[in-house]
Amino acid sequence: MFTIGLVTSANTNRPMWASLYFGDYVLVIDANFPWAAEHILADIKTITSKPVRFVFDTHYHADHTMGNSVFTAHGAAIVSTGTLR
């Protein structure tokens, strides 16, 4: 069982992001830029105390992958398709 969270903001200083909330962890879809990844982690902490265990990168563009290091520093594993460059 999981729920889906999508956060958007009229404030352009905040990133748009999506995540899946499973029983004991969170999966984030696309890591975004590093500054945005920090905001995403902070926003998730306002929703749940579950850890982000996985980040799924949908493709290789910088606005989807550059924040990977922020999530891995917090213990998340990065997953993607076999065709991601």
Long-range contacts (C-beta under 8 A, 24 or more apart in sequence): 5-47, 7-43, 14-39, 14-43, 15-39, 15-40, 17-43, 19-44, 19-52, 21-47, 21-48, 21-50, 22-50, 24-50, 25-50, 25-51, 25-52, 25-53, 25-54, 26-50, 26-51, 26-52, 26-53, 27-52, 27-53, 27-54, 27-55, 27-56, 28-52, 28-54, 28-55, 28-56, 28-71, 28-76, 29-55, 29-56, 29-58, 30-55, 30-56, 30-57, 30-58, 30-63, 30-64, 30-65, 31-55, 31-57, 31-64, 31-65, 31-66, 31-67, 31-68, 31-70, 31-71, 31-78, 32-63, 32-64, 32-66, 32-67, 33-62, 33-63, 33-66, 33-67, 34-66, 34-67, 34-69, 34-70, 36-67, 37-67, 37-68, 37-70, 37-71, 38-70, 40-67, 41-70, 41-71, 41-74, 51-75, 51-76, 52-76, 53-77, 54-78, 54-79, 55-79, 56-80, 57-84, 59-84, 60-84, 60-85
